Amino acid sequence: MKFCLIVDDSDVIRKVASKIVESAGYIAIEADTAEEGLRLCRASMPDMIVLDWQLPGASAMEFLAALRQIDAHRFPQILYAVTEADSQDLSRAYRSGINSHILKPFDRNTLQPALEELAKNVEAFA
């Protein structure tokens, strides 16, 4: 089974994303802080991460740097969820390891195709 970690401080965003992720065939795991997300990744690295750009306690860039330090046999596909498409922020995020981005708020019509595209890479590295 494939796992998707949703790291977002918004309960609503996590619940919406979880339903969409599960309908795409993944087991959804939720974290409301960067620290909790990293703890879950250390326990078992997910196949995919939906990552909020602003997290309590750490920025998404700090989360990505810490994620890279985890000794794992593979690195997850990362979908960066942002409220605005700032080109400098997105450029830093791509250099830090995200694979794609999506604008928030999102719905099934925007999140599902992004997940399906990233899932191709998950399958390729399985």
Backbone as ProteinMPNN parsed JSONL, in Angstrom:
{"seq_chain_A": "MKFCLIVDDSDVIRKVASKIVESAGYIAIEADTAEEGLRLCRASMPDMIVLDWQLPGASAMEFLAALRQIDAHRFPQILYAVTEADSQDLSRAYRSGINSHILKPFDRNTLQPALEELAKNVEAFA", "coords_chain_A": {"N_chain_A": [[0.842, -1.186, 0.0], [0.451, 2.286, -0.678], [1.555, 5.318, 0.824], [0.553, 8.618, 1.792], [1.577, 11.569, 3.167], [0.114, 14.303, 4.7], [0.914, 17.477, 5.399], [-0.086, 20.092, 7.111], [-1.273, 22.976, 8.782], [-3.936, 23.53, 8.905], [-6.958, 22.167, 9.828], [-9.16, 21.771, 8.133], [-8.068, 21.823, 5.507], [-6.365, 19.578, 5.706], [-8.281, 17.513, 6.102], [-9.863, 17.668, 3.745], [-7.859, 17.167, 1.825], [-7.075, 14.603, 2.663], [-9.349, 13.016, 2.091], [-9.4, 13.178, -0.71], [-6.888, 12.135, -1.373], [-7.168, 9.527, -0.354], [-9.213, 8.61, -2.011], [-7.769, 8.393, -4.286], [-6.381, 6.131, -3.899], [-4.413, 5.966, -1.954], [-3.118, 5.625, 1.397], [-3.892, 7.979, 3.729], [-2.033, 10.06, 5.862], [-1.902, 12.329, 8.497], [-0.415, 15.413, 9.571], [-0.039, 18.176, 11.714], [1.99, 19.949, 12.173], [5.382, 20.868, 11.275], [7.272, 19.507, 12.781], [5.837, 17.233, 13.718], [5.276, 16.055, 11.235], [7.887, 15.434, 10.364], [8.62, 13.616, 12.357], [6.874, 11.514, 11.774], [7.862, 10.853, 9.235], [10.409, 9.959, 9.897], [9.742, 7.635, 11.238], [8.471, 6.093, 9.253], [9.018, 6.471, 5.981], [6.942, 8.247, 3.823], [5.329, 7.683, 0.601], [4.542, 9.873, -0.778], [4.208, 13.414, -0.224], [2.061, 15.987, 0.737], [2.659, 19.206, 1.133], [2.315, 22.014, 3.125], [3.032, 25.47, 2.623], [3.479, 27.225, 4.705], [4.205, 26.554, 7.935], [3.601, 25.833, 11.413], [6.241, 26.478, 13.624], [8.314, 25.794, 11.859], [9.588, 26.573, 8.629], [8.515, 25.605, 5.319], [10.791, 25.214, 3.795], [12.693, 24.674, 5.766], [11.594, 22.318, 6.729], [11.932, 20.681, 4.453], [14.751, 20.626, 4.288], [15.384, 19.291, 6.679], [14.073, 16.907, 6.164], [15.627, 15.848, 4.134], [17.788, 15.026, 5.59], [17.078, 12.706, 6.795], [17.761, 9.323, 6.999], [16.917, 7.377, 4.539], [15.755, 4.896, 2.206], [14.616, 5.927, -0.025], [13.364, 8.975, -1.455], [10.462, 10.877, -0.892], [7.836, 11.829, -3.241], [6.997, 15.204, -3.592], [4.417, 17.447, -3.144], [3.862, 20.738, -3.196], [1.941, 22.954, -1.448], [0.634, 26.031, -1.942], [-0.443, 29.435, -1.214], [-0.086, 31.533, -2.879], [1.562, 32.041, -5.987], [4.49, 32.744, -5.75], [7.34, 33.521, -7.491], [10.056, 33.472, -6.64], [9.938, 32.108, -4.185], [8.878, 29.652, -5.061], [10.945, 28.824, -6.76], [13.044, 28.435, -4.92], [11.866, 26.382, -3.465], [11.655, 24.305, -5.379], [14.379, 23.865, -5.841], [14.957, 22.874, -3.363], [13.754, 20.436, -3.294], [11.028, 19.874, -3.922], [8.526, 18.386, -6.047], [6.364, 19.249, -7.48], [3.824, 21.823, -7.568], [0.852, 23.287, -6.12], [-1.963, 25.45, -6.058], [-3.572, 26.808, -3.196], [-6.822, 27.65, -2.006], [-7.548, 24.22, -2.701], [-9.36, 21.786, -4.66], [-10.989, 18.665, -5.452], [-10.82, 18.575, -8.26], [-8.477, 19.908, -8.854], [-6.477, 18.912, -7.128], [-6.458, 16.069, -7.426], [-5.53, 15.469, -10.166], [-2.89, 16.439, -9.906], [-1.856, 14.736, -7.935], [-2.067, 12.303, -9.311], [-0.212, 12.689, -11.355], [2.206, 12.866, -9.897], [2.129, 10.341, -8.799], [2.915, 8.703, -10.86], [5.671, 8.946, -10.793], [6.178, 7.851, -8.297], [5.504, 5.196, -8.747], [7.418, 4.581, -10.661], [9.755, 4.516, -9.184], [9.34, 2.517, -7.411]], "CA_chain_A": [[0.0, 0.0, 0.0], [1.183, 3.546, -0.771], [1.202, 6.28, 1.865], [0.696, 10.044, 1.515], [1.569, 12.41, 4.361], [-0.402, 15.658, 4.478], [1.448, 18.335, 6.454], [-0.756, 21.392, 7.013], [-1.817, 23.351, 10.088], [-5.386, 23.695, 8.785], [-7.739, 20.925, 9.911], [-10.015, 21.666, 6.946], [-7.221, 21.435, 4.367], [-5.943, 18.183, 5.906], [-9.427, 16.607, 5.905], [-10.186, 17.67, 2.311], [-6.772, 16.47, 1.126], [-7.128, 13.174, 3.025], [-10.415, 12.352, 1.322], [-8.993, 13.101, -2.115], [-5.758, 11.212, -1.405], [-7.684, 8.168, -0.165], [-9.959, 8.214, -3.208], [-6.764, 8.088, -5.31], [-5.791, 4.837, -3.589], [-3.348, 6.077, -0.955], [-3.459, 5.777, 2.802], [-3.553, 9.34, 4.131], [-1.551, 10.287, 7.217], [-1.947, 13.777, 8.695], [0.414, 16.078, 10.574], [-0.39, 19.603, 11.739], [3.208, 20.753, 12.323], [6.566, 20.315, 10.614], [7.878, 18.557, 13.715], [5.063, 15.997, 13.664], [5.507, 15.474, 9.914], [9.226, 14.842, 10.339], [8.582, 12.442, 13.233], [6.226, 10.45, 11.002], [8.78, 10.457, 8.16], [11.483, 9.164, 10.504], [9.169, 6.331, 11.578], [8.24, 5.384, 8.001], [8.991, 7.478, 4.919], [5.789, 8.085, 2.921], [5.6, 7.707, -0.831], [4.209, 11.202, -1.265], [3.898, 14.39, 0.813], [1.42, 17.249, 0.385], [3.326, 20.072, 2.094], [1.907, 23.412, 3.223], [4.175, 26.366, 2.517], [3.671, 27.876, 5.998], [3.935, 25.596, 9.006], [4.007, 26.291, 12.746], [7.508, 25.967, 14.139], [9.355, 25.662, 10.834], [9.131, 26.855, 7.272], [8.551, 24.449, 4.418], [12.19, 25.022, 3.4], [13.341, 23.999, 6.897], [11.073, 20.948, 6.711], [12.588, 19.961, 3.356], [16.153, 20.406, 4.663], [15.399, 18.238, 7.699], [13.649, 15.671, 5.499], [16.795, 15.347, 3.392], [18.741, 14.458, 6.551], [16.589, 11.404, 7.252], [18.362, 8.207, 6.268], [15.85, 6.552, 3.967], [16.16, 4.297, 0.931], [14.033, 6.706, -1.127], [12.836, 10.286, -1.09], [9.084, 10.937, -1.391], [7.377, 12.86, -4.163], [6.47, 16.274, -2.75], [3.508, 18.424, -3.736], [3.949, 21.947, -2.384], [0.643, 23.651, -1.491], [0.875, 27.449, -1.662], [-1.59, 30.32, -1.4], [0.225, 32.386, -4.028], [2.668, 31.491, -6.771], [5.642, 33.64, -5.727], [8.354, 32.835, -8.292], [11.277, 33.25, -5.865], [9.651, 31.038, -3.226], [8.759, 28.399, -5.81], [12.27, 28.455, -7.232], [13.74, 27.876, -3.752], [11.218, 25.122, -3.12], [12.067, 23.288, -6.352], [15.783, 23.549, -5.551], [14.988, 22.147, -2.086], [13.309, 19.06, -3.476], [9.636, 19.6, -4.281], [8.364, 17.877, -7.405], [5.291, 19.993, -8.132], [3.115, 22.694, -6.629], [-0.572, 23.498, -6.357], [-2.476, 26.613, -5.327], [-4.635, 26.615, -2.205], [-7.457, 26.384, -1.658], [-7.704, 23.29, -3.807], [-10.485, 20.852, -4.586], [-10.699, 17.392, -6.12], [-10.485, 18.805, -9.669], [-7.096, 20.385, -8.996], [-5.545, 18.065, -6.379], [-6.37, 14.697, -7.952], [-4.59, 15.361, -11.297], [-1.52, 16.643, -9.411], [-1.479, 13.484, -7.273], [-1.899, 11.277, -10.341], [1.054, 12.954, -12.041], [3.287, 12.472, -8.991], [2.041, 8.888, -8.595], [3.707, 8.07, -11.928], [7.051, 8.891, -10.309], [6.206, 6.901, -7.183], [5.5, 3.866, -9.357], [8.673, 4.388, -11.37], [10.839, 4.269, -8.228], [8.934, 1.461, -6.472]], "C_chain_A": [[0.885, 1.247, 0.0], [0.64, 4.536, 0.262], [1.456, 7.709, 1.406], [0.56, 10.803, 2.831], [1.09, 13.8, 3.973], [0.045, 16.503, 5.66], [0.872, 19.731, 6.251], [-1.354, 21.715, 8.377], [-3.327, 23.565, 10.063], [-6.088, 22.341, 8.824], [-8.56, 20.703, 8.648], [-9.207, 21.201, 5.739], [-6.787, 19.976, 4.506], [-7.08, 17.21, 5.63], [-9.806, 16.517, 4.427], [-9.126, 16.877, 1.54], [-6.81, 14.975, 1.415], [-8.176, 12.433, 2.225], [-10.011, 12.163, -0.136], [-7.861, 12.093, -2.281], [-6.243, 9.765, -1.28], [-8.484, 7.699, -1.373], [-9.022, 7.891, -4.366], [-6.012, 6.8, -4.996], [-4.639, 4.853, -2.598], [-3.927, 6.033, 0.448], [-2.983, 7.159, 3.214], [-3.132, 9.36, 5.593], [-1.462, 11.801, 7.365], [-0.993, 14.227, 9.784], [0.081, 17.561, 10.54], [0.805, 20.523, 11.974], [4.343, 20.09, 11.546], [7.203, 19.249, 11.49], [7.16, 17.205, 13.682], [5.264, 15.295, 12.319], [6.86, 14.79, 9.82], [9.292, 13.589, 11.214], [7.971, 11.253, 12.479], [7.132, 9.946, 9.878], [9.937, 9.617, 8.707], [10.995, 7.751, 10.831], [8.974, 5.477, 10.327], [8.065, 6.417, 6.888], [7.8, 7.228, 3.996], [6.236, 8.081, 1.459], [5.436, 9.108, -1.408], [3.904, 12.109, -0.071], [3.2, 15.578, 0.163], [1.848, 18.211, 1.485], [2.842, 21.511, 2.012], [3.151, 24.3, 3.183], [4.47, 27.082, 3.828], [3.248, 26.92, 7.093], [4.319, 26.195, 10.351], [5.344, 25.665, 13.133], [8.628, 25.834, 13.132], [8.767, 26.009, 9.473], [9.163, 25.569, 6.451], [9.989, 24.169, 3.98], [12.968, 24.311, 4.507], [12.882, 22.54, 6.976], [11.8, 20.133, 5.652], [14.048, 19.666, 3.674], [16.26, 19.282, 5.692], [15.008, 16.888, 7.09], [14.82, 15.035, 4.76], [17.815, 14.675, 4.31], [18.315, 13.079, 7.054], [17.18, 10.311, 6.368], [17.25, 7.275, 5.793], [16.318, 6.015, 2.614], [15.575, 5.028, -0.279], [13.505, 8.026, -0.575], [11.432, 10.397, -1.668], [8.881, 12.002, -2.463], [6.7, 13.939, -3.317], [5.659, 17.262, -3.581], [3.42, 19.596, -2.762], [2.651, 22.73, -2.544], [0.826, 25.09, -1.034], [-0.386, 28.279, -1.881], [-1.358, 31.332, -2.515], [1.474, 31.839, -4.705], [3.804, 32.507, -6.867], [6.814, 32.938, -6.413], [9.64, 32.569, -7.515], [11.089, 32.111, -4.864], [9.573, 29.698, -3.942], [10.115, 27.916, -6.316], [13.087, 27.829, -6.102], [13.174, 26.501, -3.403], [11.622, 24.012, -4.09], [13.532, 22.895, -6.133], [15.91, 22.722, -4.276], [14.375, 20.761, -2.174], [11.84, 18.824, -3.76], [9.58, 19.106, -5.726], [7.311, 18.638, -8.199], [4.663, 20.908, -7.092], [1.669, 22.862, -7.07], [-1.002, 24.706, -5.54], [-3.59, 26.201, -4.378], [-5.565, 27.81, -2.267], [-7.627, 25.515, -2.9], [-8.954, 22.441, -3.592], [-10.078, 19.589, -5.341], [-10.225, 17.619, -7.567], [-9.069, 19.324, -9.873], [-6.095, 19.464, -8.289], [-5.378, 16.682, -7.003], [-5.43, 14.593, -9.157], [-3.123, 15.554, -10.867], [-1.011, 15.38, -8.726], [-1.21, 12.385, -8.295], [-0.586, 11.452, -11.095], [2.235, 12.526, -11.177], [3.304, 10.959, -8.773], [2.82, 8.141, -9.674], [5.157, 7.923, -11.485], [7.183, 7.929, -9.135], [6.304, 5.487, -7.744], [6.839, 3.577, -10.037], [9.811, 4.025, -10.431], [10.495, 3.159, -7.242], [9.761, 0.21, -6.656]], "O_chain_A": [[1.952, 1.253, 0.615], [-0.56, 4.585, 0.535], [2.44, 7.987, 0.72], [-0.453, 10.689, 3.522], [1.603, 14.401, 3.028], [-0.388, 16.279, 6.79], [1.278, 20.46, 5.346], [-1.881, 20.83, 9.052], [-3.933, 23.763, 11.116], [-5.852, 21.48, 7.976], [-8.649, 19.581, 8.149], [-9.621, 20.285, 5.029], [-6.835, 19.221, 3.535], [-6.865, 16.182, 4.987], [-10.044, 15.425, 3.911], [-9.453, 16.027, 0.711], [-6.601, 14.165, 0.513], [-7.92, 11.335, 1.731], [-10.255, 11.109, -0.723], [-7.869, 11.292, -3.215], [-5.785, 8.886, -2.011], [-8.44, 6.52, -1.725], [-9.409, 7.207, -5.313], [-5.108, 6.413, -5.736], [-3.96, 3.841, -2.426], [-5.093, 6.367, 0.658], [-1.804, 7.481, 3.068], [-3.782, 8.762, 6.451], [-0.995, 12.484, 6.454], [-0.783, 13.535, 10.78], [-0.065, 18.142, 9.464], [0.653, 21.745, 11.974], [4.274, 18.909, 11.205], [7.626, 18.204, 10.995], [7.804, 16.157, 13.625], [5.407, 14.073, 12.273], [6.974, 13.698, 9.263], [9.947, 12.612, 10.85], [8.483, 10.136, 12.54], [7.166, 8.747, 9.6], [10.388, 8.676, 8.054], [11.751, 6.786, 10.713], [9.273, 4.283, 10.332], [7.076, 7.149, 6.863], [7.656, 6.136, 3.447], [7.371, 8.432, 1.136], [6.09, 9.483, -2.382], [3.41, 11.651, 0.959], [3.677, 16.116, -0.836], [1.45, 18.055, 2.639], [2.943, 22.152, 0.966], [4.211, 23.903, 3.669], [5.604, 27.51, 4.047], [2.086, 26.522, 7.174], [5.262, 26.983, 10.428], [5.542, 24.459, 12.982], [9.794, 25.767, 13.522], [7.59, 25.764, 9.21], [9.769, 24.576, 6.853], [10.367, 23.01, 3.811], [13.802, 23.45, 4.228], [13.678, 21.643, 7.255], [12.237, 19.014, 5.922], [14.539, 18.579, 3.369], [17.131, 18.419, 5.582], [15.555, 15.851, 7.465], [14.975, 13.814, 4.767], [18.613, 13.852, 3.861], [19.11, 12.369, 7.669], [17.102, 10.377, 5.142], [16.716, 6.483, 6.569], [17.174, 6.613, 1.962], [15.981, 4.784, -1.416], [13.24, 8.16, 0.62], [11.225, 10.044, -2.83], [9.659, 12.95, -2.573], [5.915, 13.622, -2.423], [6.134, 17.827, -4.566], [2.952, 19.442, -1.634], [2.3, 23.127, -3.655], [1.137, 25.34, 0.13], [-1.28, 27.886, -2.63], [-2.305, 31.919, -3.037], [2.335, 31.244, -4.057], [4.054, 33.065, -7.935], [7.238, 31.873, -5.966], [10.261, 31.525, -7.715], [11.963, 31.258, -4.709], [10.144, 28.713, -3.475], [10.392, 26.716, -6.298], [13.746, 26.809, -6.302], [13.92, 25.575, -3.085], [11.901, 22.892, -3.661], [13.879, 21.718, -6.23], [16.861, 21.955, -4.124], [14.466, 19.986, -1.222], [11.423, 17.669, -3.837], [10.479, 19.377, -6.521], [7.352, 18.674, -9.429], [4.928, 20.788, -5.896], [1.313, 22.617, -8.223], [-0.469, 24.956, -4.459], [-4.433, 25.365, -4.703], [-5.103, 28.911, -2.566], [-7.824, 26.02, -4.005], [-9.519, 22.39, -2.5], [-8.945, 19.475, -5.809], [-9.324, 16.925, -8.037], [-8.518, 19.189, -10.966], [-4.989, 19.254, -8.789], [-4.257, 16.181, -7.096], [-4.59, 13.694, -9.174], [-2.226, 14.906, -11.406], [0.143, 14.995, -8.915], [-0.248, 11.628, -8.166], [0.076, 10.47, -11.433], [3.167, 11.892, -11.673], [4.366, 10.366, -8.584], [3.333, 7.051, -9.42], [5.798, 6.909, -11.76], [8.207, 7.26, -9.0], [7.098, 4.678, -7.265], [7.332, 2.45, -9.99], [10.732, 3.308, -10.821], [11.273, 2.884, -6.329], [9.554, -0.777, -5.949]]}, "name": "protein", "num_of_chains": 1, "seq": "MKFCLIVDDSDVIRKVASKIVESAGYIAIEADTAEEGLRLCRASMPDMIVLDWQLPGASAMEFLAALRQIDAHRFPQILYAVTEADSQDLSRAYRSGINSHILKPFDRNTLQPALEELAKNVEAFA"}
